Amino acid sequence: MWTVIYIAPTAKIAESIKRRLTEEGFLVQTRPINMSKQQYEILVPSGELDEVQEVLTSILHS
């Protein structure tokens, strides 16, 4: 089961976060949710949610 952990405001930000999480060893998917606003969901397996949230917080605050 995939869980949304973040909604990125642009494709560029979504790809950057996906790349950084993948480099940390996580499985990551992105999918567009609102093409007119270019928003993208970032999804991870629900079993990795806690670990991913810690890494995501450090990515967003760096």
VOBA-173752 format. One record per residue: x, y, z of N, C-alpha, C, O in turn; residue in one letter. Coordinates in pm, 1 decimal. Layout:
X; Y; Z; X; Y; Z; X; Y; Z; X; Y; Z; a .
...
***
This chain:
84.6; -118.8; 0.0; 0.0; 0.0; 0.0; 88.6; 124.4; 0.0; 179.2; 137.2; 82.3; m .
61.8; 214.0; -91.5; 138.0; 338.3; -102.5; 66.0; 449.2; -26.4; -56.8; 456.8; -25.9; w .
145.0; 535.0; 37.9; 90.9; 643.3; 119.5; 152.0; 775.6; 74.0; 272.4; 784.7; 50.1; t .
67.1; 878.0; 62.5; 115.9; 1011.4; 26.3; 186.7; 1071.8; 146.6; 130.4; 1078.5; 255.9; v .
311.8; 1116.3; 125.5; 384.3; 1180.0; 235.2; 402.8; 1329.0; 215.1; 434.8; 1401.9; 309.0; i .
382.2; 1374.5; 90.2; 405.9; 1516.6; 63.0; 338.8; 1552.6; -68.4; 329.4; 1469.7; -158.9; y .
292.6; 1675.4; -78.6; 240.6; 1726.8; -205.2; 333.4; 1839.9; -248.0; 341.3; 1944.8; -184.0; i .
402.6; 1815.2; -357.2; 500.3; 1911.9; -407.2; 431.1; 2012.0; -499.6; 344.6; 1974.5; -578.8; a .
469.4; 2139.5; -489.1; 403.5; 2242.3; -568.8; 446.8; 2245.9; -714.9; 379.9; 2308.7; -797.0; p .
557.5; 2179.8; -749.0; 604.1; 2177.9; -888.4; 665.3; 2041.9; -920.3; 703.8; 1966.7; -830.7; t .
673.4; 2012.2; -1049.2; 735.4; 1887.0; -1093.4; 883.3; 1884.5; -1055.4; 936.4; 1779.7; -1018.8; a .
948.9; 1998.3; -1064.0; 1091.9; 2005.5; -1031.9; 1117.4; 1969.5; -885.1; 1209.6; 1893.9; -854.4; k .
1036.0; 2023.6; -795.8; 1050.4; 1992.6; -653.4; 1017.1; 1846.1; -628.5; 1086.4; 1779.5; -551.6; i .
913.0; 1795.3; -691.6; 875.2; 1654.6; -674.9; 989.2; 1563.2; -717.3; 1021.1; 1467.3; -647.0; a .
1050.9; 1591.8; -831.2; 1160.9; 1508.3; -879.8; 1282.8; 1518.1; -789.0; 1352.2; 1418.9; -767.0; e .
1308.6; 1636.2; -736.8; 1421.9; 1654.4; -646.1; 1402.4; 1572.2; -518.4; 1494.4; 1503.8; -473.6; s .
1283.7; 1579.1; -461.0; 1255.3; 1502.9; -339.1; 1259.8; 1353.6; -369.0; 1314.7; 1276.2; -290.5; i .
1202.7; 1312.5; -481.7; 1205.0; 1171.0; -519.5; 1349.6; 1122.0; -532.7; 1383.5; 1013.8; -484.6; k .
1433.6; 1201.5; -597.6; 1573.9; 1163.2; -617.3; 1645.3; 1149.1; -483.5; 1717.3; 1051.8; -461.2; r .
1625.6; 1245.3; -394.8; 1693.8; 1241.1; -263.9; 1646.7; 1122.8; -180.0; 1728.2; 1057.3; -115.0; r .
1516.8; 1094.4; -180.2; 1465.7; 980.2; -104.2; 1513.9; 848.4; -164.0; 1545.2; 754.6; -90.6; l .
1520.1; 841.0; -296.8; 1569.5; 720.9; -364.0; 1716.3; 698.4; -329.1; 1758.5; 585.0; -306.3; t .
1793.8; 806.1; -325.1; 1935.3; 795.7; -286.9; 1951.0; 742.4; -144.9; 2051.3; 679.0; -112.4; e .
1851.3; 768.4; -60.6; 1853.5; 718.1; 77.6; 1806.0; 572.3; 85.8; 1807.4; 512.2; 193.2; e .
1764.3; 516.4; -27.6; 1726.8; 375.6; -31.6; 1578.0; 346.5; -23.3; 1538.4; 231.4; -4.8; g .
1494.8; 449.3; -36.8; 1350.6; 429.2; -27.3; 1288.1; 410.5; -165.3; 1336.8; 463.9; -265.0; f .
1179.4; 333.8; -169.1; 1097.6; 325.5; -289.6; 1008.0; 448.9; -290.7; 945.4; 481.5; -189.9; l .
1001.9; 517.2; -404.8; 925.1; 641.4; -412.9; 852.0; 647.6; -546.4; 906.8; 610.1; -650.0; v .
728.5; 694.9; -543.1; 652.1; 722.2; -664.5; 606.7; 867.0; -660.0; 588.0; 924.3; -552.7; q .
589.2; 925.3; -777.4; 525.0; 1056.7; -784.5; 410.6; 1046.0; -884.2; 415.7; 968.0; -979.3; t .
306.9; 1126.3; -860.2; 197.7; 1130.8; -956.7; 132.8; 1268.2; -952.7; 116.8; 1327.7; -846.2; r .
95.6; 1317.9; -1070.4; 30.3; 1449.4; -1075.1; -109.4; 1441.8; -1014.9; -181.2; 1343.6; -1033.7; p .
-146.8; 1546.4; -942.6; -281.7; 1549.1; -885.2; -363.6; 1666.3; -936.1; -486.6; 1663.2; -932.0; i .
-296.4; 1768.8; -983.8; -369.2; 1884.2; -1034.6; -283.8; 1947.8; -1143.5; -196.2; 2029.4; -1115.0; n .
-309.7; 1910.4; -1267.2; -224.1; 1957.5; -1375.9; -230.2; 2108.9; -1394.7; -132.1; 2169.5; -1437.8; m .
-343.1; 2170.3; -1363.3; -351.8; 2315.1; -1381.2; -263.1; 2389.1; -1281.8; -214.0; 2498.2; -1310.9; s .
-242.6; 2329.2; -1163.7; -154.0; 2390.8; -1064.2; -19.4; 2321.4; -1057.1; 67.5; 2362.0; -979.9; k .
-1.0; 2214.8; -1138.6; 125.2; 2140.9; -1141.5; 163.7; 2083.3; -1005.3; 280.8; 2087.1; -967.6; q .
67.3; 2030.6; -932.0; 96.6; 1970.2; -802.0; 119.1; 1820.2; -818.9; 56.4; 1755.5; -902.8; q .
209.6; 1766.6; -737.5; 244.2; 1625.1; -747.2; 247.1; 1561.0; -609.7; 304.0; 1616.0; -515.4; y .
185.1; 1443.9; -599.2; 193.2; 1366.3; -476.3; 323.0; 1287.3; -476.4; 366.2; 1236.5; -579.9; e .
384.6; 1277.5; -359.5; 500.6; 1191.7; -341.5; 454.3; 1078.6; -250.7; 407.1; 1102.0; -139.4; i .
468.3; 955.2; -299.8; 417.1; 838.7; -229.2; 529.6; 742.4; -194.3; 626.6; 727.8; -268.7; l .
514.6; 676.8; -79.0; 609.0; 573.6; -34.8; 528.8; 457.0; 20.9; 412.4; 473.5; 57.3; v .
590.6; 338.5; 27.7; 520.4; 225.7; 90.2; 487.3; 259.5; 235.8; 570.0; 316.2; 307.3; p .
366.7; 224.6; 278.6; 323.1; 262.2; 413.1; 412.4; 203.7; 521.9; 422.5; 261.8; 630.0; s .
476.8; 91.2; 496.6; 565.3; 30.9; 595.3; 691.4; 111.9; 621.4; 757.0; 93.0; 723.8; g .
726.1; 201.8; 529.9; 846.5; 284.0; 545.1; 813.7; 426.2; 589.5; 901.8; 512.0; 594.3; e .
689.4; 450.4; 621.5; 641.6; 586.3; 647.6; 722.3; 660.2; 754.8; 764.5; 773.7; 732.6; l .
744.1; 597.6; 869.9; 813.9; 666.2; 979.0; 956.0; 705.5; 939.2; 999.3; 818.2; 963.7; d .
1028.7; 611.0; 877.3; 1166.4; 638.8; 838.2; 1172.4; 748.5; 731.7; 1257.0; 837.8; 737.1; e .
1081.4; 739.7; 635.3; 1080.3; 837.8; 526.6; 1047.5; 976.4; 579.2; 1105.9; 1074.7; 533.7; v .
955.7; 986.1; 673.9; 918.5; 1117.7; 726.6; 1038.1; 1187.3; 791.4; 1054.1; 1308.6; 777.9; q .
1121.2; 1111.9; 861.1; 1240.4; 1171.6; 922.3; 1334.1; 1227.4; 815.7; 1383.6; 1339.5; 827.7; e .
1358.0; 1148.0; 710.9; 1447.5; 1191.4; 603.6; 1385.8; 1308.7; 527.9; 1455.3; 1404.7; 494.6; v .
1256.4; 1301.4; 500.9; 1187.9; 1409.1; 429.5; 1198.4; 1540.5; 505.9; 1220.8; 1645.8; 446.1; l .
1182.5; 1534.8; 636.7; 1193.9; 1656.8; 718.6; 1332.4; 1718.8; 701.0; 1344.4; 1840.5; 686.6; t .
1436.3; 1636.5; 702.1; 1571.3; 1693.2; 686.1; 1590.9; 1747.5; 543.6; 1660.6; 1847.3; 524.7; s .
1531.0; 1683.9; 445.3; 1541.7; 1734.0; 306.6; 1472.0; 1869.4; 294.3; 1526.9; 1961.8; 234.2; i .
1353.4; 1882.0; 349.8; 1275.6; 2005.2; 336.4; 1335.8; 2120.7; 415.0; 1313.3; 2236.7; 380.7; l .
1411.3; 2091.1; 518.8; 1468.2; 2197.2; 601.8; 1615.6; 2222.2; 574.7; 1682.7; 2291.5; 651.2; h .
1666.0; 2165.2; 464.6; 1807.1; 2188.3; 432.8; 1824.1; 2299.2; 333.1; 1936.7; 2331.6; 295.4; s .
***
